[in-house]
């Protein structure tokens, strides 16, 4: 039975050469970045916030800003005559 790509059915499912040898032989990764802590202490891996979700990259700036605080100057096009 042909697939939607009209290929032979055994083409995608054929058991031939394994292409995952490099993945299977990969050594287990150990993260050396985890901090060493004293007995009874806990390493902090998260920040504490009063809000759910990600924190603002703009700090405590409240949006939208008033128009007077924006450093925007509207461009003016002067047509040469």
C-alpha positions as CSV (number, residue, x, y, z in Angstrom):
1,X,0.0,0.0,0.0
2,X,1.7,3.3,-1.1
3,X,1.9,6.1,1.5
4,X,0.9,9.7,0.8
5,X,4.4,10.2,-0.7
6,X,3.9,7.3,-3.0
7,X,7.0,5.5,-1.7
8,X,7.4,1.8,-1.3
9,X,6.1,0.7,2.1
10,X,9.3,-1.0,3.1
11,X,11.5,2.0,2.3
12,X,10.8,3.9,5.5
13,X,10.6,0.8,7.8
14,X,13.4,-1.3,6.4
15,X,15.8,-2.7,8.9
16,X,19.2,-2.0,7.5
17,X,22.2,-0.2,8.8
18,X,21.7,1.5,12.2
19,X,22.4,5.2,11.9
20,X,22.3,5.8,15.7
21,X,25.6,4.1,16.6
22,X,27.1,7.5,17.6
23,X,24.1,8.1,19.9
24,X,24.2,4.7,21.4
25,X,27.9,4.8,22.1
26,X,27.7,8.3,23.7
27,X,29.0,8.5,27.2
28,X,26.6,9.7,29.9
29,X,26.9,13.5,30.4
30,X,27.5,14.7,34.0
31,X,26.8,18.4,34.7
32,X,29.8,19.7,36.6
33,X,28.1,23.1,37.1
34,X,25.9,22.0,40.0
35,X,27.2,23.8,43.2
36,X,28.7,21.9,46.1
37,X,26.9,22.7,49.3
38,X,27.5,22.0,53.0
39,X,25.8,19.2,54.8
40,X,22.1,20.1,55.4
41,X,22.1,23.0,52.9
42,X,20.3,23.1,49.6
43,X,21.5,24.5,46.3
44,X,19.1,27.2,44.9
45,X,18.1,26.3,41.4
46,X,15.1,28.6,41.0
47,X,14.3,32.2,41.7
48,X,11.4,33.1,44.0
49,X,8.8,35.6,42.7
50,X,5.3,36.8,43.6
51,X,4.3,36.2,40.0
52,X,3.8,33.1,37.9
53,X,5.6,32.9,34.6
54,X,8.8,34.5,33.5
55,X,10.0,37.7,35.0
56,X,10.2,41.0,33.0
57,X,13.6,41.7,31.4
58,X,12.7,45.4,31.9
59,X,12.8,45.3,35.7
60,X,10.1,47.3,37.5
61,X,9.1,49.4,34.4
62,X,5.3,49.4,34.1
63,X,3.9,49.3,30.5
64,X,2.5,51.1,28.6
65,X,4.6,54.2,29.3
66,X,3.1,57.6,29.0
67,X,3.8,59.3,25.7
68,X,5.8,62.1,27.4
69,X,8.4,59.5,28.6
70,X,9.0,58.0,25.2
71,X,12.1,59.0,23.3
72,X,10.3,58.7,20.0
73,X,10.4,61.5,17.4
74,X,8.0,60.9,14.5
75,X,9.8,61.1,11.1
76,X,8.9,63.9,8.7
77,X,9.2,63.5,5.0
78,X,10.1,66.7,3.1
79,X,9.3,66.3,-0.6
80,X,11.8,67.9,-2.9
81,X,10.1,70.1,-5.5
